[in-house]
Amino acid sequence: MNRKFFCQMPYNELIKNPIEDVLKFYQTTVKINEFLDTKKNESNNIINEYWELPDGYLKSYKFNEFPENFKLILENFKLFLCEKDDIYFCPIFIFKDITNIENGIYSLDFMSNTAYKFKEIDSTLEETMYLKCTYNMGIVYFLKLEYSIGKELQQGFIDGLLQIGGIYDRVQNCLDKSSFTSESITVPQQQFTKMVGVSCREQLLIANQMIKEK
């Protein structure tokens, strides 16, 4: 089925029961009520269906403008995506203290090799306390809930988790061979998702990698 056509179909009618089933499964580790309050979240989704391109952006950089060691991470990320027929997850990047790159929250277009800054890191918000750890690049992995389930029902949810696990390992292997260290930080699902500008209803925060130069 053509993806563009599929994305315009009424998701709520098409996959209501599969989403509810998956949410019941997911609630063993996540407070599902955080994702069901669509009234709170509908204004926060500033990443469109084609997640590489934000609806609006403040600054953009080509990948070749990044320092070589960071560029290697982005290149490995792109290689992983090129190996997949479809992508069921959405990565959001947070850059801080990288030479010639403004601090902020970014969405990456791997077709044009461009990083788009679409949001500042607002240090006045309580949620940003979780970004006070020492890092230069944060990668936050979201599962595209409606899209993955809409394509393959519960199997799409599982495949999305496997993709996130696969790219997480790919990035980690790259880090182990370079001058980086990384850690995963514990964050509140709803507040952190809102802070980076993603809809809690449409995408589930699964994992993060906070990367720092040694």
Backbone as CSV, one residue per row, in Angstrom:
resi,resn,N_x,N_y,N_z,CA_x,CA_y,CA_z,C_x,C_y,C_z
1,MET,0.848,-1.190,0.000,0.000,0.000,0.000,0.890,1.248,0.000
2,ASN,0.551,2.201,-0.799,1.314,3.441,-0.865,1.315,4.140,0.486
3,ARG,2.527,4.507,0.973,2.626,5.067,2.317,1.886,6.394,2.433
4,LYS,2.008,7.236,1.428,1.356,8.543,1.506,-0.139,8.384,1.635
5,PHE,-0.710,7.436,0.854,-2.141,7.188,0.943,-2.486,6.628,2.316
6,PHE,-1.661,5.682,2.790,-1.927,5.032,4.061,-1.943,6.037,5.203
7,CYS,-1.003,7.004,5.168,-0.894,7.963,6.261,-2.115,8.871,6.350
8,GLN,-2.919,8.948,5.288,-4.099,9.801,5.285,-5.354,9.039,5.714
9,MET,-5.216,7.719,5.955,-6.359,6.918,6.345,-6.722,7.196,7.802
10,PRO,-7.976,6.967,8.208,-8.404,7.234,9.583,-7.837,6.206,10.552
11,TYR,-6.707,6.497,11.144,-6.034,5.566,12.033,-6.943,5.088,13.166
12,ASN,-7.686,6.015,13.773,-8.484,5.652,14.938,-9.464,4.531,14.637
13,GLU,-10.039,4.546,13.444,-10.981,3.496,13.062,-10.247,2.244,12.617
14,LEU,-9.110,2.427,11.944,-8.398,1.307,11.327,-7.691,0.424,12.338
15,ILE,-7.063,1.032,13.332,-6.209,0.236,14.217,-6.495,0.491,15.691
16,LYS,-7.719,0.875,16.019,-8.056,1.198,17.395,-7.791,0.025,18.327
17,ASN,-8.312,-1.158,18.008,-8.150,-2.303,18.889,-6.704,-2.768,19.001
18,PRO,-5.954,-2.885,17.882,-4.539,-3.261,18.011,-3.742,-2.295,18.871
19,ILE,-3.994,-0.987,18.749,-3.276,-0.022,19.585,-3.617,-0.240,21.050
20,GLU,-4.901,-0.468,21.348,-5.287,-0.696,22.733,-4.627,-1.945,23.279
21,ASP,-4.545,-2.991,22.449,-3.902,-4.229,22.886,-2.430,-4.007,23.191
22,VAL,-1.765,-3.259,22.299,-0.337,-3.007,22.506,-0.123,-2.134,23.728
23,LEU,-0.986,-1.147,23.927,-0.860,-0.297,25.109,-1.018,-1.104,26.390
24,LYS,-1.903,-2.075,26.385,-2.066,-2.933,27.552,-0.783,-3.714,27.819
25,PHE,-0.148,-4.165,26.737,1.124,-4.882,26.868,2.215,-3.945,27.389
26,TYR,2.233,-2.733,26.875,3.299,-1.782,27.196,3.186,-1.239,28.613
27,GLN,1.967,-1.274,29.185,1.761,-0.655,30.483,2.465,-1.396,31.605
28,THR,3.045,-2.562,31.338,3.803,-3.251,32.364,5.036,-2.459,32.761
29,THR,5.493,-1.555,31.897,6.684,-0.766,32.202,6.455,0.733,32.109
30,VAL,5.334,1.172,31.540,5.090,2.601,31.333,3.691,2.949,31.827
31,LYS,3.530,4.128,32.399,2.211,4.599,32.811,1.435,5.025,31.575
32,ILE,0.511,4.182,31.142,-0.187,4.416,29.881,-1.049,5.668,29.918
33,ASN,-1.523,6.074,31.084,-2.340,7.288,31.149,-1.607,8.493,30.600
34,GLU,-0.269,8.439,30.626,0.503,9.551,30.083,0.266,9.711,28.585
35,PHE,-0.045,8.603,27.898,-0.166,8.643,26.453,-1.604,8.832,25.975
36,LEU,-2.573,8.694,26.891,-3.966,8.751,26.475,-4.557,10.146,26.573
37,ASP,-3.847,11.063,27.220,-4.356,12.419,27.365,-3.995,13.231,26.130
38,THR,-4.704,12.994,25.027,-4.377,13.639,23.757,-4.617,15.137,23.803
39,LYS,-5.516,15.590,24.678,-5.797,17.017,24.742,-4.555,17.796,25.156
40,LYS,-3.751,17.194,26.049,-2.536,17.864,26.505,-1.452,17.826,25.443
41,ASN,-1.457,16.775,24.629,-0.310,16.521,23.779,-0.456,16.967,22.337
42,GLU,-1.692,17.248,21.883,-1.884,17.447,20.462,-1.168,18.689,19.929
43,SER,-0.865,19.648,20.791,-0.183,20.847,20.318,1.331,20.707,20.333
44,ASN,1.840,19.589,20.858,3.280,19.451,21.029,3.958,18.704,19.890
45,ASN,3.183,18.157,18.956,3.789,17.347,17.911,4.254,18.235,16.762
46,ILE,5.497,18.699,16.821,5.995,19.566,15.766,6.871,18.801,14.784
47,ILE,6.914,17.468,14.936,7.577,16.628,13.939,6.487,16.017,13.075
48,ASN,6.582,16.199,11.776,5.515,15.704,10.908,5.684,14.218,10.602
49,GLU,4.781,13.678,9.777,4.792,12.242,9.486,6.126,11.798,8.908
50,TYR,6.692,12.587,8.034,8.011,12.268,7.505,9.027,12.861,8.477
51,TRP,9.394,12.056,9.477,10.020,12.580,10.687,11.355,13.252,10.460
52,GLU,11.967,13.054,9.310,13.261,13.679,9.075,13.150,15.206,8.962
53,LEU,11.974,15.704,8.592,11.821,17.137,8.327,10.863,17.790,9.313
54,PRO,11.337,18.665,10.182,10.433,19.367,11.087,9.583,20.379,10.324
55,ASP,8.431,20.718,10.898,7.538,21.690,10.257,8.195,23.062,10.147
56,GLY,9.029,23.392,11.113,9.752,24.657,11.082,11.070,24.475,11.805
57,TYR,12.085,25.236,11.431,13.359,25.041,12.103,14.073,26.378,12.286
58,LEU,15.001,26.371,13.244,15.718,27.582,13.618,17.078,27.680,12.938
59,LYS,17.681,26.544,12.660,19.028,26.507,12.094,19.228,25.157,11.445
60,SER,20.079,25.080,10.435,20.370,23.787,9.815,21.869,23.674,9.544
61,TYR,22.348,22.440,9.569,23.757,22.161,9.314,23.865,20.906,8.455
62,LYS,24.739,20.931,7.490,25.057,19.726,6.743,25.949,18.834,7.610
63,PHE,25.854,17.523,7.391,26.635,16.604,8.203,28.132,16.895,8.109
64,ASN,28.585,17.372,6.945,30.025,17.616,6.795,30.510,18.836,7.583
65,GLU,29.569,19.554,8.227,29.952,20.668,9.089,30.271,20.198,10.510
66,PHE,29.938,18.952,10.820,30.212,18.409,12.141,31.671,17.962,12.227
67,PRO,32.252,17.989,13.423,33.593,17.433,13.595,33.621,15.968,13.145
68,GLU,34.754,15.498,12.702,34.872,14.174,12.086,34.336,13.054,12.969
69,ASN,34.634,13.092,14.271,34.204,11.995,15.137,32.688,11.933,15.287
70,PHE,32.024,13.092,15.305,30.564,13.106,15.370,29.966,12.719,14.014
71,LYS,30.617,13.128,12.959,30.134,12.787,11.621,30.122,11.278,11.419
72,LEU,31.082,10.585,12.018,31.140,9.125,11.910,29.916,8.473,12.531
73,ILE,29.445,9.017,13.641,28.233,8.492,14.271,27.032,8.660,13.344
74,LEU,26.907,9.849,12.750,25.780,10.123,11.852,25.824,9.232,10.624
75,GLU,27.009,8.970,10.107,27.156,8.109,8.934,26.751,6.672,9.253
76,ASN,27.125,6.179,10.429,26.719,4.836,10.837,25.216,4.749,11.024
77,PHE,24.633,5.816,11.544,23.184,5.875,11.714,22.494,5.769,10.352
78,LYS,22.990,6.515,9.391,22.394,6.506,8.064,22.527,5.137,7.409
79,LEU,23.668,4.482,7.560,23.860,3.150,6.985,22.818,2.175,7.518
80,PHE,22.515,2.264,8.799,21.510,1.386,9.387,20.143,1.631,8.760
81,LEU,19.772,2.895,8.609,18.468,3.222,8.034,18.354,2.740,6.590
82,CYS,19.449,2.826,5.845,19.437,2.420,4.442,19.251,0.912,4.285
83,GLU,19.506,0.168,5.341,19.361,-1.286,5.290,17.914,-1.725,5.498
84,LYS,17.033,-0.811,5.889,15.662,-1.161,6.238,14.679,-0.765,5.132
85,ASP,13.681,-1.628,4.924,12.633,-1.311,3.950,11.681,-0.257,4.505
86,ASP,11.492,-0.253,5.808,10.617,0.726,6.447,11.172,1.015,7.833
87,ILE,10.926,2.192,8.336,11.448,2.608,9.634,10.286,2.864,10.582
88,TYR,10.307,2.192,11.730,9.220,2.296,12.688,9.596,3.118,13.923
89,PHE,10.707,3.807,13.871,11.086,4.616,15.017,11.513,6.001,14.552
90,CYS,11.524,6.937,15.501,11.885,8.322,15.209,12.998,8.746,16.172
91,PRO,14.180,9.045,15.675,15.245,9.527,16.563,15.251,11.053,16.646
92,ILE,15.364,11.563,17.838,15.545,12.998,18.053,16.946,13.190,18.636
93,PHE,17.673,14.176,18.113,19.049,14.411,18.543,19.131,15.693,19.360
94,ILE,19.925,15.645,20.418,20.175,16.818,21.251,21.678,17.082,21.215
95,PHE,22.071,18.244,20.721,23.485,18.591,20.599,23.857,19.657,21.624
96,LYS,25.001,19.479,22.243,25.470,20.452,23.224,27.000,20.519,23.200
97,ASP,27.506,21.708,23.086,28.953,21.949,23.147,29.724,21.171,22.080
98,ILE,29.196,21.177,20.858,29.903,20.614,19.711,30.434,21.791,18.886
99,THR,31.676,21.733,18.515,32.320,22.832,17.791,31.531,23.235,16.549
100,ASN,31.202,24.519,16.448,30.509,25.121,15.297,29.042,24.700,15.158
101,ILE,28.489,23.977,16.142,27.091,23.549,16.092,26.354,24.148,17.284
102,GLU,25.235,24.839,17.018,24.463,25.435,18.107,23.834,24.365,18.991
103,ASN,23.812,24.639,20.291,23.098,23.760,21.213,21.611,23.761,20.866
104,GLY,20.968,22.624,21.022,19.534,22.571,20.766,19.053,21.172,20.464
105,ILE,17.775,21.078,20.129,17.115,19.809,19.814,16.914,19.748,18.308
106,TYR,17.298,18.626,17.715,17.376,18.520,16.264,16.619,17.308,15.729
107,SER,16.130,17.463,14.512,15.643,16.354,13.703,16.562,16.251,12.492
108,LEU,16.918,15.030,12.112,17.888,14.844,11.032,17.234,14.294,9.776
109,ASP,17.554,14.887,8.653,17.109,14.404,7.344,18.282,13.650,6.730
110,PHE,18.187,12.326,6.734,19.290,11.508,6.250,19.310,11.392,4.730
111,MET,18.286,11.918,4.062,18.300,11.947,2.599,19.198,13.076,2.103
112,SER,19.104,14.221,2.760,19.910,15.373,2.342,21.113,15.600,3.251
113,ASN,21.307,14.686,4.240,22.425,14.798,5.182,22.420,16.158,5.889
114,THR,21.255,16.496,6.446,21.084,17.787,7.087,20.490,17.627,8.483
115,ALA,21.043,18.364,9.436,20.500,18.417,10.797,19.720,19.719,10.963
116,TYR,18.454,19.608,11.357,17.591,20.771,11.530,17.346,21.016,13.015
117,LYS,17.761,22.170,13.490,17.460,22.552,14.863,16.043,23.112,14.893
118,PHE,15.153,22.483,15.648,13.778,22.954,15.680,13.349,23.449,17.055
119,LYS,14.229,23.306,18.049,13.834,23.750,19.384,15.069,24.052,20.224
120,GLU,14.951,25.106,21.026,16.007,25.428,21.977,15.865,24.530,23.211
121,ILE,16.943,24.375,23.939,16.878,23.700,25.227,16.558,24.762,26.275
122,ASP,15.347,24.752,26.772,14.890,25.764,27.720,15.315,25.359,29.135
123,SER,16.372,25.952,29.615,16.929,25.571,30.918,16.036,25.970,32.087
124,THR,14.984,26.767,31.826,14.076,27.168,32.901,13.026,26.100,33.196
125,LEU,12.861,25.145,32.280,11.871,24.095,32.480,12.415,23.022,33.418
126,GLU,11.529,22.496,34.251,11.932,21.452,35.186,12.424,20.216,34.446
127,GLU,11.815,19.938,33.275,12.174,18.738,32.526,13.630,18.729,32.068
128,THR,14.208,19.918,31.883,15.575,19.975,31.369,16.607,19.613,32.422
129,MET,16.190,19.411,33.653,17.128,18.980,34.683,17.764,17.644,34.303
130,TYR,17.037,16.872,33.492,17.571,15.577,33.076,18.657,15.727,32.016
131,LEU,18.785,16.935,31.472,19.828,17.186,30.483,21.039,17.866,31.109
132,LYS,21.084,17.902,32.407,22.223,18.516,33.076,23.403,17.553,33.190
133,CYS,23.201,16.293,32.775,24.320,15.366,32.752,25.322,15.835,31.696
134,THR,26.540,15.369,31.801,27.587,15.782,30.876,27.487,14.968,29.587
135,TYR,27.233,15.644,28.482,27.123,14.965,27.189,27.353,15.986,26.074
136,ASN,27.600,15.487,24.872,27.709,16.342,23.687,26.627,16.024,22.664
137,MET,26.234,14.766,22.614,25.177,14.349,21.689,24.236,13.392,22.419
138,GLY,22.968,13.739,22.432,21.965,12.843,22.987,21.089,12.323,21.857
139,ILE,20.881,11.017,21.819,19.969,10.420,20.838,18.799,9.828,21.603
140,VAL,17.593,10.304,21.301,16.383,9.834,21.975,15.561,9.044,20.958
141,TYR,15.262,7.806,21.287,14.592,6.902,20.347,13.114,6.783,20.690
142,PHE,12.257,7.141,19.725,10.817,7.025,19.883,10.276,5.974,18.918
143,LEU,9.372,5.145,19.405,8.652,4.210,18.548,7.458,4.929,17.940
144,LYS,7.330,4.870,16.615,6.181,5.485,15.936,4.978,4.552,16.099
145,LEU,4.226,4.778,17.157,3.185,3.843,17.574,2.136,3.583,16.497
146,GLU,1.460,4.623,16.045,0.364,4.423,15.102,0.867,3.910,13.760
147,TYR,2.001,4.405,13.309,2.502,3.979,12.002,2.937,2.520,12.028
148,SER,3.667,2.115,13.059,4.159,0.740,13.118,3.016,-0.256,13.261
149,ILE,2.047,0.057,14.123,0.912,-0.846,14.311,-0.006,-0.807,13.102
150,GLY,-0.127,0.359,12.486,-0.966,0.469,11.294,-0.455,-0.363,10.141
151,LYS,0.864,-0.544,10.078,1.447,-1.332,8.992,1.391,-2.827,9.274
152,GLU,1.707,-3.227,10.517,1.842,-4.652,10.806,1.201,-5.072,12.122
153,LEU,0.259,-4.264,12.633,-0.397,-4.566,13.900,0.651,-4.785,14.999
154,GLN,0.417,-5.775,15.893,1.338,-5.965,17.006,2.754,-6.282,16.546
155,GLN,2.886,-6.945,15.404,4.214,-7.266,14.901,4.993,-6.001,14.556
156,GLY,4.287,-4.965,14.117,4.951,-3.697,13.837,5.539,-3.083,15.085
157,PHE,4.812,-3.220,16.197,5.317,-2.728,17.476,6.604,-3.456,17.852
158,ILE,6.586,-4.772,17.705,7.773,-5.577,18.033,8.926,-5.240,17.095
159,ASP,8.634,-5.123,15.801,9.688,-4.794,14.839,10.306,-3.432,15.134
160,GLY,9.477,-2.488,15.571,9.994,-1.170,15.922,10.959,-1.238,17.089
161,LEU,10.614,-2.041,18.097,11.512,-2.212,19.240,12.822,-2.870,18.810
162,LEU,12.720,-3.842,17.908,13.927,-4.508,17.422,14.805,-3.544,16.630
163,GLN,14.171,-2.670,15.852,14.952,-1.672,15.109,15.689,-0.736,16.064
164,ILE,15.007,-0.306,17.107,15.654,0.578,18.081,16.814,-0.141,18.762
165,GLY,16.602,-1.410,19.119,17.694,-2.174,19.708,18.859,-2.324,18.752
166,GLY,18.539,-2.509,17.463,19.591,-2.678,16.463,20.413,-1.426,16.253
167,ILE,19.741,-0.277,16.138,20.488,0.964,15.911,21.222,1.382,17.181
168,TYR,20.648,1.104,18.337,21.328,1.396,19.608,22.659,0.653,19.666
169,ASP,22.629,-0.637,19.318,23.858,-1.434,19.323,24.836,-0.947,18.270
170,ARG,24.327,-0.574,17.099,25.197,-0.088,16.023,25.942,1.179,16.483
171,VAL,25.211,2.093,17.088,25.839,3.324,17.583,26.836,3.001,18.692
172,GLN,26.445,2.100,19.592,27.330,1.767,20.702,28.628,1.130,20.213
173,ASN,28.536,0.275,19.210,29.743,-0.337,18.637,30.652,0.729,18.032
174,CYS,30.039,1.727,17.409,30.806,2.837,16.845,31.503,3.612,17.958
175,LEU,30.801,3.834,19.063,31.368,4.583,20.182,32.523,3.833,20.823
176,ASP,32.377,2.511,20.923,33.412,1.700,21.567,34.731,1.743,20.810
177,LYS,34.657,2.053,19.516,35.861,2.092,18.686,36.396,3.514,18.518
178,SER,35.799,4.463,19.238,36.180,5.865,19.064,36.442,6.521,20.415
179,SER,36.488,7.828,20.411,36.838,8.567,21.627,35.608,9.041,22.385
180,PHE,34.599,8.171,22.522,33.355,8.541,23.180,33.027,7.594,24.327
181,THR,32.282,8.107,25.271,31.619,7.283,26.279,30.130,7.581,26.179
182,SER,29.294,6.695,26.714,27.850,6.930,26.655,27.168,6.354,27.887
183,GLU,26.001,6.894,28.163,25.170,6.377,29.235,23.709,6.579,28.852
184,SER,22.844,5.823,29.508,21.409,5.991,29.330,20.861,6.589,30.611
185,ILE,20.073,7.662,30.492,19.548,8.333,31.677,18.066,8.006,31.855
186,THR,17.617,8.004,33.086,16.209,7.745,33.395,15.441,9.064,33.359
187,VAL,14.383,9.100,32.556,13.593,10.316,32.407,12.108,9.983,32.528
188,PRO,11.269,10.940,32.950,9.815,10.720,32.970,9.267,10.755,31.548
189,GLN,8.498,9.748,31.185,8.048,9.594,29.809,7.349,10.834,29.257
190,GLN,6.270,11.242,29.901,5.441,12.303,29.323,6.159,13.645,29.301
191,GLN,6.765,14.009,30.433,7.391,15.325,30.514,8.561,15.462,29.548
192,PHE,9.369,14.426,29.468,10.539,14.498,28.597,10.135,14.502,27.127
193,THR,9.142,13.682,26.783,8.649,13.648,25.414,8.103,15.003,24.996
194,LYS,7.335,15.620,25.875,6.791,16.950,25.603,7.910,17.967,25.435
195,MET,8.938,17.855,26.263,10.036,18.818,26.237,10.765,18.817,24.890
196,VAL,10.899,17.648,24.264,11.606,17.587,22.983,10.675,17.806,21.795
197,GLY,9.383,18.083,22.056,8.469,18.471,20.989,7.808,17.339,20.245
198,VAL,7.612,16.195,20.911,7.006,15.029,20.269,5.698,14.691,20.961
199,SER,4.727,14.180,20.209,3.433,13.809,20.754,3.517,12.502,21.523
200,CYS,3.081,12.518,22.784,3.085,11.307,23.607,2.106,10.264,23.087
201,ARG,1.084,10.703,22.396,0.077,9.762,21.905,0.592,9.003,20.682
202,GLU,1.330,9.676,19.838,1.736,9.071,18.568,3.073,8.344,18.651
203,GLN,3.909,8.725,19.623,5.227,8.126,19.688,5.592,7.816,21.134
204,LEU,6.197,6.654,21.350,6.568,6.214,22.685,8.080,6.313,22.868
205,LEU,8.494,6.964,23.926,9.910,7.064,24.226,10.404,5.709,24.720
206,ILE,11.388,5.146,24.024,11.869,3.807,24.338,13.249,3.812,24.988
207,ALA,14.175,4.625,24.460,15.553,4.583,24.955,16.263,5.889,24.645
208,ASN,17.411,6.066,25.264,18.248,7.220,24.959,19.715,6.849,25.129
209,GLN,20.556,7.542,24.396,21.999,7.420,24.515,22.589,8.817,24.665
210,MET,23.206,9.076,25.791,23.835,10.366,26.025,25.343,10.179,25.823
211,ILE,25.870,10.808,24.798,27.227,10.543,24.312,28.148,11.722,24.629
212,LYS,29.335,11.392,25.098,30.308,12.428,25.455,31.689,12.034,24.954
213,GLU,32.429,13.052,24.504,33.823,12.817,24.134,34.645,12.539,25.388
214,LYS,35.572,11.596,25.287,36.423,11.259,26.437,37.386,12.411,26.722
